[in-house]
Amino acid sequence: MSLLFVYGTLMKKYKPNEWSAFLQKNATYVGEASVEGKLYRIDFYPGLVKAEGTVYGEVYKLHEPELVLPRLDDYEDFRPDNLDDSLYLRENVEVKMLHNQKKKTSLIYYFNKSVKYYSEITSGRFSPL
């Protein structure tokens, strides 16, 4: 089972867009969850980095990961053959489901650039500007 944790423009709570519609069509919503990390406002989208802290988002079960992930990789500017130039990196992470506190392994896209000049979202919850 392939799960995906999203924390920004792909969330159903975010305003509908082409990519969130793609995810909704190709995945089943599992529930809200949290991961360890810090969240930054990069532009109209956030970036999550590994750090002490808590970030909140949504977990989805991907219907056909082998078809869905390459499309999401394009959206997230993740290049498996060129990690240094990737804007995000796709990795496995442990998420904690909020409704029952159970831990699950999920895919996540981590921001792969310096966050030095970006504002931290201290609440750990992304919302549009």
A tleap script that builds the chain and sets N, CA, C and O, in Angstrom:
source leaprc.protein.ff14SB
mol = sequence {
  NMET SER LEU LEU PHE VAL TYR GLY THR LEU
  MET LYS LYS TYR LYS PRO ASN GLU TRP SER
  ALA PHE LEU GLN LYS ASN ALA THR TYR VAL
  GLY GLU ALA SER VAL GLU GLY LYS LEU TYR
  ARG ILE ASP PHE TYR PRO GLY LEU VAL LYS
  ALA GLU GLY THR VAL TYR GLY GLU VAL TYR
  LYS LEU HIE GLU PRO GLU LEU VAL LEU PRO
  ARG LEU ASP ASP TYR GLU ASP PHE ARG PRO
  ASP ASN LEU ASP ASP SER LEU TYR LEU ARG
  GLU ASN VAL GLU VAL LYS MET LEU HIE ASN
  GLN LYS LYS LYS THR SER LEU ILE TYR TYR
  PHE ASN LYS SER VAL LYS TYR TYR SER GLU
  ILE THR SER GLY ARG PHE SER PRO CLEU
}
set mol.1.N position { 0.849 -1.181 0.000 }
set mol.1.CA position { 0.000 0.000 0.000 }
set mol.1.C position { 0.894 1.243 0.000 }
set mol.1.O position { 1.771 1.376 0.853 }
set mol.2.N position { 0.676 2.135 -0.939 }
set mol.2.CA position { 1.452 3.373 -1.014 }
set mol.2.C position { 0.637 4.540 -0.483 }
set mol.2.O position { -0.401 4.904 -1.036 }
set mol.3.N position { 1.131 5.112 0.594 }
set mol.3.CA position { 0.510 6.291 1.177 }
set mol.3.C position { 1.344 7.516 0.823 }
set mol.3.O position { 2.556 7.417 0.631 }
set mol.4.N position { 0.691 8.663 0.740 }
set mol.4.CA position { 1.369 9.925 0.461 }
set mol.4.C position { 0.879 10.970 1.448 }
set mol.4.O position { -0.325 11.177 1.601 }
set mol.5.N position { 1.829 11.635 2.123 }
set mol.5.CA position { 1.522 12.736 3.035 }
set mol.5.C position { 1.698 14.038 2.266 }
set mol.5.O position { 2.761 14.291 1.700 }
set mol.6.N position { 0.649 14.870 2.244 }
set mol.6.CA position { 0.731 16.178 1.585 }
set mol.6.C position { 0.457 17.267 2.614 }
set mol.6.O position { -0.303 17.058 3.560 }
set mol.7.N position { 1.079 18.433 2.429 }
set mol.7.CA position { 0.993 19.484 3.437 }
set mol.7.C position { 0.823 20.876 2.833 }
set mol.7.O position { 0.948 21.876 3.539 }
set mol.8.N position { 0.541 20.947 1.543 }
set mol.8.CA position { 0.436 22.253 0.893 }
set mol.8.C position { -0.662 22.304 -0.142 }
set mol.8.O position { -1.828 22.043 0.156 }
set mol.9.N position { -0.282 22.643 -1.362 }
set mol.9.CA position { -1.259 22.897 -2.424 }
set mol.9.C position { -2.010 21.654 -2.877 }
set mol.9.O position { -2.996 21.774 -3.604 }
set mol.10.N position { -1.578 20.469 -2.473 }
set mol.10.CA position { -2.293 19.242 -2.837 }
set mol.10.C position { -3.382 18.867 -1.831 }
set mol.10.O position { -4.180 17.966 -2.088 }
set mol.11.N position { -3.417 19.555 -0.686 }
set mol.11.CA position { -4.430 19.233 0.319 }
set mol.11.C position { -5.820 19.605 -0.184 }
set mol.11.O position { -5.998 20.568 -0.931 }
set mol.12.N position { -6.798 18.814 0.247 }
set mol.12.CA position { -8.178 19.123 -0.145 }
set mol.12.C position { -8.659 20.408 0.520 }
set mol.12.O position { -9.608 21.033 0.046 }
set mol.13.N position { -8.013 20.807 1.613 }
set mol.13.CA position { -8.363 22.050 2.301 }
set mol.13.C position { -7.911 23.278 1.510 }
set mol.13.O position { -8.427 24.378 1.707 }
set mol.14.N position { -6.945 23.077 0.617 }
set mol.14.CA position { -6.416 24.174 -0.188 }
set mol.14.C position { -7.358 24.427 -1.352 }
set mol.14.O position { -8.147 23.556 -1.716 }
set mol.15.N position { -7.279 25.617 -1.940 }
set mol.15.CA position { -8.166 25.916 -3.071 }
set mol.15.C position { -7.940 24.911 -4.196 }
set mol.15.O position { -6.798 24.560 -4.490 }
set mol.16.N position { -9.015 24.445 -4.827 }
set mol.16.CA position { -8.892 23.438 -5.887 }
set mol.16.C position { -8.002 23.924 -7.032 }
set mol.16.O position { -8.047 25.086 -7.434 }
set mol.17.N position { -7.202 23.005 -7.537 }
set mol.17.CA position { -6.331 23.295 -8.668 }
set mol.17.C position { -6.155 22.009 -9.467 }
set mol.17.O position { -6.607 20.943 -9.047 }
set mol.18.N position { -5.507 22.111 -10.599 }
set mol.18.CA position { -5.334 20.953 -11.485 }
set mol.18.C position { -4.684 19.774 -10.769 }
set mol.18.O position { -5.086 18.627 -10.967 }
set mol.19.N position { -3.688 20.051 -9.942 }
set mol.19.CA position { -2.926 18.968 -9.311 }
set mol.19.C position { -3.654 18.364 -8.120 }
set mol.19.O position { -3.573 17.156 -7.899 }
set mol.20.N position { -4.361 19.178 -7.354 }
set mol.20.CA position { -5.145 18.595 -6.253 }
set mol.20.C position { -6.282 17.751 -6.827 }
set mol.20.O position { -6.643 16.723 -6.255 }
set mol.21.N position { -6.847 18.184 -7.956 }
set mol.21.CA position { -7.887 17.389 -8.622 }
set mol.21.C position { -7.315 16.063 -9.117 }
set mol.21.O position { -7.973 15.027 -9.029 }
set mol.22.N position { -6.090 16.099 -9.637 }
set mol.22.CA position { -5.420 14.874 -10.083 }
set mol.22.C position { -5.248 13.906 -8.913 }
set mol.22.O position { -5.512 12.711 -9.048 }
set mol.23.N position { -4.804 14.422 -7.765 }
set mol.23.CA position { -4.621 13.570 -6.589 }
set mol.23.C position { -5.963 13.008 -6.125 }
set mol.23.O position { -6.060 11.814 -5.844 }
set mol.24.N position { -6.989 13.838 -6.039 }
set mol.24.CA position { -8.309 13.376 -5.595 }
set mol.24.C position { -8.841 12.262 -6.491 }
set mol.24.O position { -9.493 11.333 -6.015 }
set mol.25.N position { -8.560 12.359 -7.788 }
set mol.25.CA position { -9.040 11.370 -8.754 }
set mol.25.C position { -8.270 10.052 -8.651 }
set mol.25.O position { -8.818 8.988 -8.937 }
set mol.26.N position { -7.009 10.122 -8.245 }
set mol.26.CA position { -6.126 8.958 -8.281 }
set mol.26.C position { -5.711 8.444 -6.906 }
set mol.26.O position { -4.777 7.651 -6.794 }
set mol.27.N position { -6.399 8.891 -5.867 }
set mol.27.CA position { -6.064 8.463 -4.509 }
set mol.27.C position { -7.306 8.552 -3.633 }
set mol.27.O position { -8.283 9.219 -3.974 }
set mol.28.N position { -7.245 7.868 -2.504 }
set mol.28.CA position { -8.320 7.903 -1.518 }
set mol.28.C position { -7.819 8.627 -0.278 }
set mol.28.O position { -6.750 8.314 0.246 }
set mol.29.N position { -8.593 9.589 0.184 }
set mol.29.CA position { -8.251 10.326 1.394 }
set mol.29.C position { -8.298 9.377 2.589 }
set mol.29.O position { -9.290 8.677 2.789 }
set mol.30.N position { -7.220 9.354 3.388 }
set mol.30.CA position { -7.147 8.490 4.567 }
set mol.30.C position { -7.449 9.287 5.827 }
set mol.30.O position { -8.184 8.816 6.695 }
set mol.31.N position { -6.887 10.497 5.936 }
set mol.31.CA position { -7.133 11.320 7.112 }
set mol.31.C position { -6.030 12.322 7.352 }
set mol.31.O position { -5.030 12.362 6.636 }
set mol.32.N position { -6.235 13.137 8.382 }
set mol.32.CA position { -5.230 14.122 8.764 }
set mol.32.C position { -4.143 13.434 9.572 }
set mol.32.O position { -4.391 12.465 10.290 }
set mol.33.N position { -2.919 13.965 9.434 }
set mol.33.CA position { -1.772 13.366 10.112 }
set mol.33.C position { -0.739 14.447 10.401 }
set mol.33.O position { -0.867 15.589 9.960 }
set mol.34.N position { 0.281 14.060 11.148 }
set mol.34.CA position { 1.396 14.969 11.414 }
set mol.34.C position { 2.708 14.234 11.178 }
set mol.34.O position { 2.785 13.007 11.246 }
set mol.35.N position { 3.738 15.034 10.899 }
set mol.35.CA position { 5.095 14.510 10.746 }
set mol.35.C position { 6.042 15.433 11.498 }
set mol.35.O position { 5.700 16.569 11.822 }
set mol.36.N position { 7.228 14.927 11.765 }
set mol.36.CA position { 8.252 15.756 12.379 }
set mol.36.C position { 8.890 16.614 11.303 }
set mol.36.O position { 9.218 16.123 10.223 }
set mol.37.N position { 9.066 17.890 11.594 }
set mol.37.CA position { 9.716 18.784 10.645 }
set mol.37.C position { 9.325 20.226 10.888 }
set mol.37.O position { 8.597 20.541 11.830 }
set mol.38.N position { 9.824 21.103 10.018 }
set mol.38.CA position { 9.460 22.520 10.049 }
set mol.38.C position { 8.949 22.901 8.676 }
set mol.38.O position { 9.401 22.384 7.654 }
set mol.39.N position { 7.993 23.820 8.675 }
set mol.39.CA position { 7.335 24.241 7.447 }
set mol.39.C position { 7.698 25.697 7.155 }
set mol.39.O position { 7.724 26.533 8.058 }
set mol.40.N position { 7.978 25.988 5.886 }
set mol.40.CA position { 8.342 27.339 5.458 }
set mol.40.C position { 7.472 27.762 4.286 }
set mol.40.O position { 7.083 26.939 3.457 }
set mol.41.N position { 7.169 29.068 4.226 }
set mol.41.CA position { 6.439 29.617 3.082 }
set mol.41.C position { 7.477 29.977 2.027 }
set mol.41.O position { 8.265 30.906 2.206 }
set mol.42.N position { 7.469 29.232 0.925 }
set mol.42.CA position { 8.434 29.447 -0.147 }
set mol.42.C position { 7.900 30.497 -1.118 }
set mol.42.O position { 8.641 31.385 -1.542 }
set mol.43.N position { 6.656 30.403 -1.460 }
set mol.43.CA position { 5.967 31.335 -2.360 }
set mol.43.C position { 4.486 31.128 -2.060 }
set mol.43.O position { 4.066 31.284 -0.914 }
set mol.44.N position { 3.699 30.786 -3.055 }
set mol.44.CA position { 2.300 30.434 -2.807 }
set mol.44.C position { 2.202 28.996 -2.312 }
set mol.44.O position { 1.106 28.483 -2.083 }
set mol.45.N position { 3.347 28.353 -2.148 }
set mol.45.CA position { 3.422 26.960 -1.704 }
set mol.45.C position { 4.426 26.849 -0.554 }
set mol.45.O position { 5.287 27.715 -0.394 }
set mol.46.N position { 4.315 25.783 0.245 }
set mol.46.CA position { 5.233 25.594 1.364 }
set mol.46.C position { 6.356 24.618 1.035 }
set mol.46.O position { 6.319 23.912 0.027 }
set mol.47.N position { 7.343 24.600 1.903 }
set mol.47.CA position { 8.400 23.601 1.854 }
set mol.47.C position { 8.606 23.047 3.246 }
set mol.47.O position { 8.667 23.807 4.213 }
set mol.48.N position { 8.712 21.742 3.363 }
set mol.48.CA position { 8.918 21.077 4.644 }
set mol.48.C position { 10.345 20.558 4.691 }
set mol.48.O position { 10.822 19.943 3.737 }
set mol.49.N position { 11.027 20.810 5.805 }
set mol.49.CA position { 12.391 20.318 5.981 }
set mol.49.C position { 12.458 19.468 7.244 }
set mol.49.O position { 11.642 19.606 8.154 }
set mol.50.N position { 13.445 18.591 7.273 }
set mol.50.CA position { 13.651 17.754 8.453 }
set mol.50.C position { 14.199 18.626 9.576 }
set mol.50.O position { 15.223 19.289 9.416 }
set mol.51.N position { 13.515 18.620 10.701 }
set mol.51.CA position { 13.916 19.410 11.864 }
set mol.51.C position { 12.994 19.030 13.012 }
set mol.51.O position { 12.010 18.313 12.825 }
set mol.52.N position { 13.326 19.519 14.201 }
set mol.52.CA position { 12.430 19.308 15.331 }
set mol.52.C position { 11.228 20.218 15.172 }
set mol.52.O position { 11.372 21.408 14.889 }
set mol.53.N position { 10.072 19.672 15.348 }
set mol.53.CA position { 8.834 20.420 15.199 }
set mol.53.C position { 7.760 19.499 14.654 }
set mol.53.O position { 8.008 18.316 14.420 }
set mol.54.N position { 6.577 20.036 14.453 }
set mol.54.CA position { 5.459 19.243 13.948 }
set mol.54.C position { 4.800 19.974 12.792 }
set mol.54.O position { 4.518 21.170 12.863 }
set mol.55.N position { 4.562 19.223 11.725 }
set mol.55.CA position { 3.871 19.747 10.547 }
set mol.55.C position { 2.627 18.893 10.322 }
set mol.55.O position { 2.664 17.670 10.452 }
set mol.56.N position { 1.533 19.556 9.986 }
set mol.56.CA position { 0.252 18.878 9.802 }
set mol.56.C position { -0.126 18.831 8.327 }
set mol.56.O position { 0.180 19.742 7.558 }
set mol.57.N position { -0.798 17.750 7.954 }
set mol.57.CA position { -1.223 17.603 6.571 }
set mol.57.C position { -2.233 16.486 6.434 }
set mol.57.O position { -2.917 16.120 7.390 }
set mol.58.N position { -2.315 15.949 5.222 }
set mol.58.CA position { -3.288 14.905 4.902 }
set mol.58.C position { -2.587 13.701 4.289 }
set mol.58.O position { -1.578 13.840 3.599 }
set mol.59.N position { -3.134 12.519 4.551 }
set mol.59.CA position { -2.591 11.276 3.993 }
set mol.59.C position { -3.579 10.722 2.970 }
set mol.59.O position { -4.790 10.703 3.188 }
set mol.60.N position { -3.022 10.273 1.850 }
set mol.60.CA position { -3.803 9.661 0.773 }
set mol.60.C position { -3.229 8.297 0.434 }
set mol.60.O position { -2.018 8.089 0.498 }
set mol.61.N position { -4.105 7.374 0.075 }
set mol.61.CA position { -3.688 6.071 -0.441 }
set mol.61.C position { -3.733 6.165 -1.962 }
set mol.61.O position { -4.792 6.393 -2.545 }
set mol.62.N position { -2.576 5.990 -2.600 }
set mol.62.CA position { -2.485 6.095 -4.050 }
set mol.62.C position { -3.041 4.842 -4.704 }
set mol.62.O position { -2.691 3.730 -4.307 }
set mol.63.N position { -3.906 5.006 -5.708 }
set mol.63.CA position { -4.522 3.863 -6.386 }
set mol.63.C position { -3.506 3.097 -7.230 }
set mol.63.O position { -3.408 1.875 -7.118 }
set mol.64.N position { -2.761 3.792 -8.062 }
set mol.64.CA position { -1.751 3.162 -8.911 }
set mol.64.C position { -0.460 3.970 -8.806 }
set mol.64.O position { -0.174 4.806 -9.663 }
set mol.65.N position { 0.319 3.718 -7.751 }
set mol.65.CA position { 1.513 4.528 -7.498 }
set mol.65.C position { 2.461 4.621 -8.692 }
set mol.65.O position { 3.068 5.665 -8.931 }
set mol.66.N position { 2.584 3.525 -9.438 }
set mol.66.CA position { 3.524 3.520 -10.560 }
set mol.66.C position { 3.110 4.501 -11.658 }
set mol.66.O position { 3.946 4.922 -12.458 }
set mol.67.N position { 1.840 4.864 -11.704 }
set mol.67.CA position { 1.357 5.846 -12.676 }
set mol.67.C position { 1.240 7.245 -12.067 }
set mol.67.O position { 1.489 8.244 -12.741 }
set mol.68.N position { 0.866 7.309 -10.807 }
set mol.68.CA position { 0.620 8.590 -10.145 }
set mol.68.C position { 1.919 9.290 -9.749 }
set mol.68.O position { 2.056 10.497 -9.946 }
set mol.69.N position { 2.868 8.545 -9.194 }
set mol.69.CA position { 4.080 9.180 -8.678 }
set mol.69.C position { 4.906 9.908 -9.735 }
set mol.69.O position { 5.391 11.002 -9.448 }
set mol.70.N position { 5.094 9.371 -10.933 }
set mol.70.CA position { 5.853 10.141 -11.927 }
set mol.70.C position { 5.213 11.499 -12.243 }
set mol.70.O position { 5.924 12.477 -12.473 }
set mol.71.N position { 3.894 11.562 -12.256 }
set mol.71.CA position { 3.207 12.842 -12.501 }
set mol.71.C position { 3.408 13.799 -11.322 }
set mol.71.O position { 3.665 14.987 -11.516 }
set mol.72.N position { 3.288 13.269 -10.099 }
set mol.72.CA position { 3.505 14.115 -8.928 }
set mol.72.C position { 4.966 14.533 -8.818 }
set mol.72.O position { 5.264 15.641 -8.373 }
set mol.73.N position { 5.876 13.652 -9.222 }
set mol.73.CA position { 7.301 14.015 -9.241 }
set mol.73.C position { 7.523 15.232 -10.133 }
set mol.73.O position { 8.289 16.129 -9.782 }
set mol.74.N position { 6.859 15.266 -11.281 }
set mol.74.CA position { 6.969 16.424 -12.176 }
set mol.74.C position { 6.452 17.680 -11.485 }
set mol.74.O position { 7.087 18.734 -11.540 }
set mol.75.N position { 5.302 17.564 -10.840 }
set mol.75.CA position { 4.707 18.713 -10.154 }
set mol.75.C position { 5.632 19.234 -9.056 }
set mol.75.O position { 5.787 20.445 -8.896 }
set mol.76.N position { 6.236 18.335 -8.313 }
set mol.76.CA position { 7.101 18.703 -7.192 }
set mol.76.C position { 8.539 18.992 -7.632 }
set mol.76.O position { 9.391 19.301 -6.799 }
set mol.77.N position { 8.806 18.896 -8.910 }
set mol.77.CA position { 10.147 19.116 -9.465 }
set mol.77.C position { 11.171 18.186 -8.800 }
set mol.77.O position { 12.278 18.594 -8.449 }
set mol.78.N position { 10.759 16.927 -8.644 }
set mol.78.CA position { 11.649 15.884 -8.118 }
set mol.78.C position { 12.205 15.106 -9.299 }
set mol.78.O position { 11.459 14.551 -10.106 }
set mol.79.N position { 13.535 15.077 -9.384 }
set mol.79.CA position { 14.209 14.378 -10.477 }
set mol.79.C position { 15.059 13.254 -9.888 }
set mol.79.O position { 16.160 13.508 -9.400 }
set mol.80.N position { 14.569 12.029 -9.927 }
set mol.80.CA position { 15.310 10.916 -9.327 }
set mol.80.C position { 16.719 10.757 -9.892 }
set mol.80.O position { 17.610 10.253 -9.208 }
set mol.81.N position { 16.921 11.183 -11.136 }
set mol.81.CA position { 18.236 11.056 -11.765 }
set mol.81.C position { 19.125 12.277 -11.534 }
set mol.81.O position { 20.268 12.299 -11.992 }
set mol.82.N position { 18.618 13.299 -10.828 }
set mol.82.CA position { 19.399 14.506 -10.570 }
set mol.82.C position { 18.920 15.138 -9.259 }
set mol.82.O position { 18.247 16.169 -9.264 }
set mol.83.N position { 19.270 14.514 -8.157 }
set mol.83.CA position { 18.770 14.944 -6.852 }
set mol.83.C position { 19.214 16.356 -6.486 }
set mol.83.O position { 18.452 17.099 -5.867 }
set mol.84.N position { 20.440 16.738 -6.859 }
set mol.84.CA position { 20.937 18.067 -6.506 }
set mol.84.C position { 20.095 19.184 -7.109 }
set mol.84.O position { 19.928 20.235 -6.490 }
set mol.85.N position { 19.569 18.973 -8.296 }
set mol.85.CA position { 18.760 19.994 -8.960 }
set mol.85.C position { 17.274 19.881 -8.645 }
set mol.85.O position { 16.487 20.716 -9.092 }
set mol.86.N position { 16.879 18.875 -7.894 }
set mol.86.CA position { 15.466 18.696 -7.541 }
set mol.86.C position { 15.043 19.746 -6.521 }
set mol.86.O position { 15.775 20.033 -5.574 }
set mol.87.N position { 13.862 20.315 -6.719 }
set mol.87.CA position { 13.326 21.268 -5.750 }
set mol.87.C position { 12.846 20.538 -4.496 }
set mol.87.O position { 12.954 21.057 -3.385 }
set mol.88.N position { 12.319 19.334 -4.686 }
set mol.88.CA position { 11.861 18.483 -3.585 }
set mol.88.C position { 12.448 17.093 -3.762 }
set mol.88.O position { 12.784 16.683 -4.873 }
set mol.89.N position { 12.568 16.373 -2.651 }
set mol.89.CA position { 13.003 14.977 -2.663 }
set mol.89.C position { 11.872 14.120 -2.112 }
set mol.89.O position { 11.249 14.466 -1.108 }
set mol.90.N position { 11.617 13.013 -2.771 }
set mol.90.CA position { 10.572 12.088 -2.305 }
set mol.90.C position { 11.223 11.023 -1.438 }
set mol.90.O position { 12.160 10.351 -1.869 }
set mol.91.N position { 10.725 10.867 -0.212 }
set mol.91.CA position { 11.271 9.899 0.738 }
set mol.91.C position { 10.134 9.247 1.515 }
set mol.91.O position { 8.983 9.678 1.446 }
set mol.92.N position { 10.482 8.203 2.250 }
set mol.92.CA position { 9.543 7.591 3.194 }
set mol.92.C position { 9.687 8.284 4.539 }
set mol.92.O position { 10.781 8.689 4.931 }
set mol.93.N position { 8.578 8.415 5.234 }
set mol.93.CA position { 8.578 9.060 6.540 }
set mol.93.C position { 7.509 8.393 7.402 }
set mol.93.O position { 6.553 7.817 6.884 }
set mol.94.N position { 7.681 8.476 8.707 }
set mol.94.CA position { 6.660 7.979 9.630 }
set mol.94.C position { 5.696 9.118 9.936 }
set mol.94.O position { 6.106 10.188 10.387 }
set mol.95.N position { 4.420 8.879 9.686 }
set mol.95.CA position { 3.392 9.871 9.993 }
set mol.95.C position { 2.546 9.357 11.149 }
set mol.95.O position { 2.434 8.151 11.370 }
set mol.96.N position { 1.955 10.291 11.878 }
set mol.96.CA position { 1.053 9.916 12.971 }
set mol.96.C position { -0.345 10.402 12.603 }
set mol.96.O position { -0.580 11.601 12.450 }
set mol.97.N position { -1.264 9.458 12.466 }
set mol.97.CA position { -2.646 9.793 12.132 }
set mol.97.C position { -3.275 10.518 13.325 }
set mol.97.O position { -3.141 10.071 14.464 }
set mol.98.N position { -3.946 11.613 13.071 }
set mol.98.CA position { -4.485 12.418 14.167 }
set mol.98.C position { -5.698 11.787 14.831 }
set mol.98.O position { -5.904 11.977 16.029 }
set mol.99.N position { -6.510 11.039 14.083 }
set mol.99.CA position { -7.746 10.503 14.666 }
set mol.99.C position { -7.507 9.340 15.626 }
set mol.99.O position { -8.326 9.100 16.514 }
set mol.100.N position { -6.395 8.610 15.462 }
set mol.100.CA position { -6.165 7.464 16.348 }
set mol.100.C position { -4.729 7.359 16.859 }
set mol.100.O position { -4.397 6.416 17.577 }
set mol.101.N position { -3.885 8.307 16.499 }
set mol.101.CA position { -2.481 8.368 16.924 }
set mol.101.C position { -1.633 7.206 16.402 }
set mol.101.O position { -0.491 7.043 16.832 }
set mol.102.N position { -2.167 6.402 15.489 }
set mol.102.CA position { -1.393 5.291 14.921 }
set mol.102.C position { -0.354 5.823 13.955 }
set mol.102.O position { -0.569 6.820 13.264 }
set mol.103.N position { 0.782 5.132 13.922 }
set mol.103.CA position { 1.871 5.522 13.030 }
set mol.103.C position { 1.825 4.685 11.762 }
set mol.103.O position { 1.549 3.485 11.794 }
set mol.104.N position { 2.102 5.349 10.641 }
set mol.104.CA position { 2.124 4.683 9.339 }
set mol.104.C position { 3.323 5.195 8.561 }
set mol.104.O position { 3.797 6.309 8.785 }
set mol.105.N position { 3.804 4.372 7.647 }
set mol.105.CA position { 4.869 4.806 6.748 }
set mol.105.C position { 4.230 5.397 5.503 }
set mol.105.O position { 3.329 4.809 4.905 }
set mol.106.N position { 4.712 6.563 5.130 }
set mol.106.CA position { 4.132 7.292 4.012 }
set mol.106.C position { 5.239 7.931 3.187 }
set mol.106.O position { 6.335 8.182 3.688 }
set mol.107.N position { 4.948 8.188 1.935 }
set mol.107.CA position { 5.838 8.988 1.105 }
set mol.107.C position { 5.610 10.454 1.430 }
set mol.107.O position { 4.525 10.849 1.857 }
set mol.108.N position { 6.644 11.251 1.224 }
set mol.108.CA position { 6.559 12.692 1.470 }
set mol.108.C position { 7.531 13.377 0.524 }
set mol.108.O position { 8.514 12.775 0.092 }
set mol.109.N position { 7.259 14.627 0.203 }
set mol.109.CA position { 8.193 15.444 -0.573 }
set mol.109.C position { 8.804 16.484 0.362 }
set mol.109.O position { 8.117 17.385 0.843 }
set mol.110.N position { 10.128 16.341 0.615 }
set mol.110.CA position { 10.868 17.306 1.429 }
set mol.110.C position { 11.449 18.389 0.530 }
set mol.110.O position { 11.900 18.104 -0.579 }
set mol.111.N position { 11.438 19.640 1.011 }
set mol.111.CA position { 12.057 20.743 0.292 }
set mol.111.C position { 13.565 20.520 0.267 }
set mol.111.O position { 14.156 20.173 1.290 }
set mol.112.N position { 14.191 20.716 -0.891 }
set mol.112.CA position { 15.589 20.346 -1.099 }
set mol.112.C position { 16.509 21.554 -1.287 }
set mol.112.O position { 17.609 21.407 -1.819 }
set mol.113.N position { 16.087 22.722 -0.870 }
set mol.113.CA position { 16.914 23.923 -0.996 }
set mol.113.C position { 17.024 24.590 0.369 }
set mol.113.O position { 16.332 24.205 1.312 }
set mol.114.N position { 17.883 25.574 0.471 }
set mol.114.CA position { 18.044 26.312 1.718 }
set mol.114.C position { 16.765 27.077 2.053 }
set mol.114.O position { 16.110 27.630 1.170 }
set mol.115.N position { 16.422 27.099 3.327 }
set mol.115.CA position { 15.250 27.863 3.774 }
set mol.115.C position { 15.677 29.156 4.481 }
set mol.115.O position { 14.868 29.820 5.128 }
set mol.116.N position { 16.943 29.494 4.346 }
set mol.116.CA position { 17.523 30.640 5.049 }
set mol.116.C position { 16.715 31.930 4.883 }
set mol.116.O position { 16.572 32.692 5.839 }
set mol.117.N position { 16.198 32.180 3.706 }
set mol.117.CA position { 15.515 33.452 3.435 }
set mol.117.C position { 13.988 33.339 3.417 }
set mol.117.O position { 13.302 34.255 2.963 }
set mol.118.N position { 13.465 32.229 3.905 }
set mol.118.CA position { 12.021 32.025 3.900 }
set mol.118.C position { 11.458 32.104 5.310 }
set mol.118.O position { 12.170 31.858 6.283 }
set mol.119.N position { 10.190 32.443 5.418 }
set mol.119.CA position { 9.530 32.568 6.719 }
set mol.119.C position { 9.014 31.215 7.182 }
set mol.119.O position { 8.362 30.486 6.434 }
set mol.120.N position { 9.322 30.896 8.441 }
set mol.120.CA position { 8.803 29.655 9.011 }
set mol.120.C position { 7.313 29.818 9.304 }
set mol.120.O position { 6.866 30.871 9.760 }
set mol.121.N position { 6.567 28.771 9.038 }
set mol.121.CA position { 5.148 28.711 9.405 }
set mol.121.C position { 5.108 27.991 10.745 }
set mol.121.O position { 5.044 26.763 10.797 }
set mol.122.N position { 5.147 28.759 11.822 }
set mol.122.CA position { 5.351 28.180 13.151 }
set mol.122.C position { 4.200 27.294 13.614 }
set mol.122.O position { 4.396 26.427 14.465 }
set mol.123.N position { 3.012 27.496 13.070 }
set mol.123.CA position { 1.869 26.653 13.453 }
set mol.123.C position { 1.998 25.245 12.887 }
set mol.123.O position { 1.345 24.317 13.366 }
set mol.124.N position { 2.848 25.083 11.858 }
set mol.124.CA position { 2.975 23.785 11.202 }
set mol.124.C position { 1.814 23.467 10.275 }
set mol.124.O position { 1.711 22.351 9.766 }
set mol.125.N position { 0.938 24.445 10.053 }
set mol.125.CA position { -0.239 24.255 9.191 }
set mol.125.C position { -0.205 25.287 8.067 }
set mol.125.O position { -0.213 26.493 8.314 }
set mol.126.N position { -0.168 24.797 6.834 }
set mol.126.CA position { -0.130 25.693 5.686 }
set mol.126.C position { -1.521 26.207 5.346 }
set mol.126.O position { -2.504 25.467 5.382 }
set mol.127.N position { -1.578 27.484 5.019 }
set mol.127.CA position { -2.814 28.067 4.488 }
set mol.127.C position { -2.416 29.053 3.398 }
set mol.127.O position { -1.344 29.654 3.472 }
set mol.128.N position { -3.266 29.229 2.388 }
set mol.128.CA position { -2.921 30.142 1.303 }
set mol.128.C position { -2.816 31.577 1.802 }
set mol.128.O position { -3.346 31.918 2.859 }
set mol.129.N position { -2.134 32.405 1.037 }
set mol.129.CA position { -1.971 33.820 1.400 }
set mol.129.C position { -3.302 34.539 1.426 }
set mol.129.O position { -3.352 35.736 1.712 }
savepdb mol mol.pdb
quit
